[in-house]
């Protein structure tokens, strides 16, 4: 299965998340996930570390997921 960076490059303007608060494209989702992944690494998190997220069913859940999977950021 291709990763988020692939979809961000192949279909950057296509909607990736459509939700009540709005929607974002694959390129925007990729950018947000990379930003969060870099922020987590700056705070010392690395492979094998756990990340917990308390959130409603919102786009931030998907952003956090992709920020934490291997190869992000």
C-alpha positions in Angstrom: 0.0 0.0 0.0 1.5 3.4 -0.9 2.2 5.8 1.9 0.8 9.2 2.5 3.8 10.9 0.8 3.0 8.9 -2.4 -0.7 10.1 -2.4 0.5 13.7 -1.5 2.7 13.7 -4.6 0.4 11.8 -6.9 -2.9 13.5 -6.0 -2.0 16.6 -4.0 -5.3 18.5 -4.5 -7.6 15.5 -4.0 -9.6 15.5 -0.7 -8.0 13.1 1.9 -10.2 13.9 4.8 -13.8 15.1 4.6 -15.4 15.9 8.0 -17.8 18.2 9.7 -15.2 20.8 10.5 -14.1 20.8 6.8 -11.8 18.9 4.6 -8.1 18.8 3.7 -6.2 17.6 0.7 -3.6 14.8 0.6 -0.8 17.4 0.3 -2.1 19.3 3.3 -2.5 16.1 5.3 1.1 15.1 4.4 2.4 18.5 5.4 0.6 18.4 8.8 1.7 14.9 9.5 5.3 15.7 8.7 5.2 18.8 10.9 3.9 16.8 13.8 6.4 14.0 13.2 9.3 16.5 13.3 7.9 18.1 16.5 7.7 14.7 18.2 11.3 13.9 17.2 12.5 17.2 18.5 10.9 16.3 21.9 12.9 13.1 21.9 10.4 10.5 20.7 11.7 7.8 18.4 11.0 4.4 17.0 9.4 2.1 19.6 8.1 5.0 21.8 4.4 5.2 22.5 2.2 8.1 21.7 -1.3 8.6 23.2 -4.0 10.8 21.7 -7.2 11.9 23.3 -9.4 13.4 20.7 -12.8 13.3 19.2 -13.4 11.7 15.9 -11.6 14.6 14.0 -8.9 15.0 11.4 -6.3 15.4 14.1 -6.5 11.6 14.7 -5.5 10.9 11.1 -2.7 13.5 11.2 -1.3 12.0 14.4 -1.6 8.4 13.0 0.5 9.3 9.9 3.0 11.3 12.0 3.7 8.2 14.1 4.0 5.5 11.4 7.5 4.6 10.3 8.8 6.7 7.5 6.9 9.9 8.4 8.5 13.3 8.6 
